[in-house]
């Protein structure tokens, strides 16, 4: 899950300015402002995500999956020239909001999925996913950038984000099955 998420974040942080310049014709200052707006909006989304996880702590898996899938679709749209140089920044800002809202739920989902006594192992795996995603992203997406496939680079990041959302859905199903098994409930 975090491998996929970090691959997407790496593309946004490292390549978004160039992608916006090449695909949408934005100047360096404009593209940099879009990146700043993305990062600030994602941070603001964390606030709303914290409220959502407080209100629905038993639905964090759905919050994560829904936010990541919505963000992936918006990012896919942003990868095209369809919205132009003005619509794309707005779409990316909405993408950041969805990503930000999902972040607190993501952390709580990981906590809920952690078996008693396995916190160290789970967080070791979590941080390995983060590090591997950060290392792999430039290797994969840098090749696309070098080939001038800027829109495809952002589309690939969106697909990676979608992959993270699908992993969250799979984790949710696994947790539900485990909870039902422990309580003796069968479906």
C-alpha positions as CSV (number, residue, x, y, z in Angstrom):
1,X,0.0,0.0,0.0
2,X,2.6,2.5,1.0
3,X,4.9,1.5,-1.8
4,X,2.2,2.5,-4.2
5,X,1.3,5.7,-2.3
6,X,5.0,6.8,-2.1
7,X,5.5,6.2,-5.8
8,X,2.7,8.7,-6.5
9,X,3.9,11.2,-4.0
10,X,7.4,11.0,-5.5
11,X,6.1,11.8,-9.0
12,X,4.2,14.8,-7.7
13,X,7.0,16.2,-5.6
14,X,9.8,15.6,-8.1
15,X,8.2,15.8,-11.6
16,X,4.9,17.8,-11.4
17,X,6.5,21.2,-12.2
18,X,8.1,19.8,-15.4
19,X,4.9,17.9,-16.3
20,X,2.8,21.0,-16.0
21,X,5.3,23.0,-18.1
22,X,5.4,20.4,-20.9
23,X,1.8,19.1,-21.0
24,X,0.0,22.3,-20.1
25,X,2.4,25.0,-21.1
26,X,2.6,26.6,-17.7
27,X,5.6,28.8,-16.8
28,X,8.0,27.8,-14.1
29,X,6.4,30.2,-11.5
30,X,2.9,29.0,-12.3
31,X,3.8,25.3,-12.2
32,X,5.6,25.8,-8.9
33,X,2.6,27.6,-7.5
34,X,0.4,24.6,-8.5
35,X,2.8,22.2,-6.7
36,X,2.7,24.5,-3.6
37,X,-1.1,24.6,-3.7
38,X,-1.1,20.8,-4.1
39,X,1.1,20.3,-1.0
40,X,-0.8,22.9,1.1
41,X,-4.2,21.5,0.1
42,X,-3.1,17.9,1.0
43,X,-2.0,19.2,4.4
44,X,-5.3,20.9,4.9
45,X,-7.1,17.7,3.8
46,X,-5.4,16.0,6.7
47,X,-7.5,18.2,9.1
48,X,-10.7,17.0,7.5
49,X,-9.4,13.5,7.3
50,X,-8.8,13.6,11.1
51,X,-12.4,14.7,11.7
52,X,-13.6,11.9,9.4
53,X,-11.6,9.2,11.2
54,X,-12.9,10.5,14.5
55,X,-16.5,10.4,13.3
56,X,-16.2,7.0,11.6
57,X,-13.2,5.1,13.1
58,X,-14.8,1.8,12.0
59,X,-14.8,2.9,8.3
60,X,-11.2,4.1,7.9
61,X,-10.6,1.4,5.2
62,X,-13.4,2.8,3.2
63,X,-12.3,6.4,3.7
64,X,-8.8,5.5,2.5
65,X,-9.9,3.4,-0.5
66,X,-12.5,6.0,-1.5
67,X,-10.1,9.0,-1.2
68,X,-7.4,7.2,-3.1
69,X,-9.6,6.1,-5.9
70,X,-11.2,9.5,-6.3
71,X,-7.7,11.1,-6.2
72,X,-6.5,8.6,-8.9
73,X,-9.3,9.4,-11.2
74,X,-8.7,13.2,-10.8
75,X,-5.0,12.7,-11.4
76,X,-5.7,10.7,-14.5
77,X,-7.8,13.5,-15.8
78,X,-5.0,15.9,-15.0
79,X,-2.6,13.8,-17.0
80,X,-4.4,14.8,-20.2
81,X,-4.6,18.1,-21.8
82,X,-8.4,18.0,-21.6
83,X,-8.8,20.6,-18.8
84,X,-6.2,23.0,-20.1
85,X,-3.8,25.2,-18.2
86,X,-6.5,26.5,-15.9
87,X,-8.6,23.5,-15.2
88,X,-5.7,21.2,-14.5
89,X,-4.4,23.1,-11.5
90,X,-8.0,23.0,-10.0
91,X,-8.3,19.3,-10.7
92,X,-4.9,18.7,-9.1
93,X,-5.9,20.7,-6.0
94,X,-9.0,18.5,-5.6
95,X,-6.7,15.5,-6.0
96,X,-4.6,16.8,-3.2
97,X,-7.6,17.3,-1.0
98,X,-8.7,13.7,-1.5
99,X,-5.1,12.5,-0.8
100,X,-5.0,14.6,2.4
101,X,-8.4,13.5,3.7
102,X,-7.3,9.9,3.2
103,X,-4.0,10.2,5.1
104,X,-5.2,10.1,8.7
105,X,-7.5,7.2,7.9
106,X,-4.5,5.5,6.3
107,X,-2.5,5.7,9.5
108,X,-5.4,4.5,11.6
109,X,-6.0,1.6,9.1
110,X,-2.4,0.5,9.6
111,X,-2.7,0.7,13.3
112,X,-5.9,-1.4,13.2
113,X,-4.3,-4.0,10.9
114,X,-1.4,-4.4,13.3
115,X,-1.7,-7.6,15.4
116,X,-0.9,-7.3,19.1
117,X,2.8,-7.6,19.7
118,X,3.7,-7.0,16.1
119,X,4.0,-3.2,16.0
120,X,7.7,-3.2,15.3
121,X,7.5,-5.7,12.5
122,X,4.5,-3.9,10.9
123,X,6.1,-0.5,11.1
124,X,9.3,-1.9,9.8
125,X,7.4,-3.2,6.8
126,X,5.6,0.1,6.4
127,X,8.8,2.1,6.3
128,X,10.4,-0.4,3.9
129,X,7.4,0.2,1.6
130,X,7.9,4.0,1.9
131,X,11.6,3.7,1.1
132,X,11.2,1.3,-1.7
133,X,8.5,3.5,-3.3
134,X,10.7,6.5,-3.0
135,X,13.6,4.6,-4.6
136,X,11.6,3.0,-7.4
137,X,9.6,5.9,-8.5
138,X,12.4,8.0,-10.1
139,X,13.8,4.8,-11.8
140,X,10.4,4.0,-13.3
141,X,8.9,7.4,-14.0
142,X,12.3,9.1,-14.8
143,X,12.5,6.9,-17.8
144,X,9.1,8.1,-19.0
145,X,10.2,11.7,-18.4
146,X,13.4,11.1,-20.3
147,X,11.4,9.9,-23.3
148,X,9.2,13.0,-23.2
149,X,6.1,11.0,-22.0
150,X,5.1,13.6,-19.4
151,X,1.4,13.0,-19.4
152,X,2.0,9.2,-19.2
153,X,4.2,9.9,-16.2
154,X,1.3,11.5,-14.3
155,X,-1.1,8.8,-15.6
156,X,1.3,6.2,-14.2
157,X,1.4,8.0,-10.9
158,X,-2.4,7.9,-10.9
159,X,-2.5,4.2,-11.6
160,X,-0.1,3.7,-8.7
161,X,-2.4,5.7,-6.5
162,X,-5.3,3.5,-7.7
163,X,-3.2,0.5,-6.8
164,X,-2.9,1.8,-3.3
165,X,-6.6,2.2,-3.1
166,X,-7.2,-1.3,-4.3
167,X,-4.7,-2.6,-1.7
168,X,-6.7,-0.7,1.0
169,X,-9.9,-2.5,-0.2
170,X,-8.2,-5.8,0.0
171,X,-6.9,-5.0,3.5
172,X,-10.4,-4.0,4.6
173,X,-11.8,-7.3,3.4
174,X,-9.0,-9.2,5.1
175,X,-9.6,-7.3,8.4
176,X,-13.4,-7.9,8.1
177,X,-12.9,-11.6,7.5
178,X,-10.5,-11.9,10.5
179,X,-12.9,-10.0,12.7
180,X,-15.8,-12.3,11.7
181,X,-13.6,-15.4,12.2
182,X,-12.7,-14.2,15.8
183,X,-16.3,-13.5,16.7
184,X,-17.6,-16.8,15.2
185,X,-19.8,-15.0,12.7
186,X,-20.1,-16.6,9.3
187,X,-21.6,-15.1,6.2
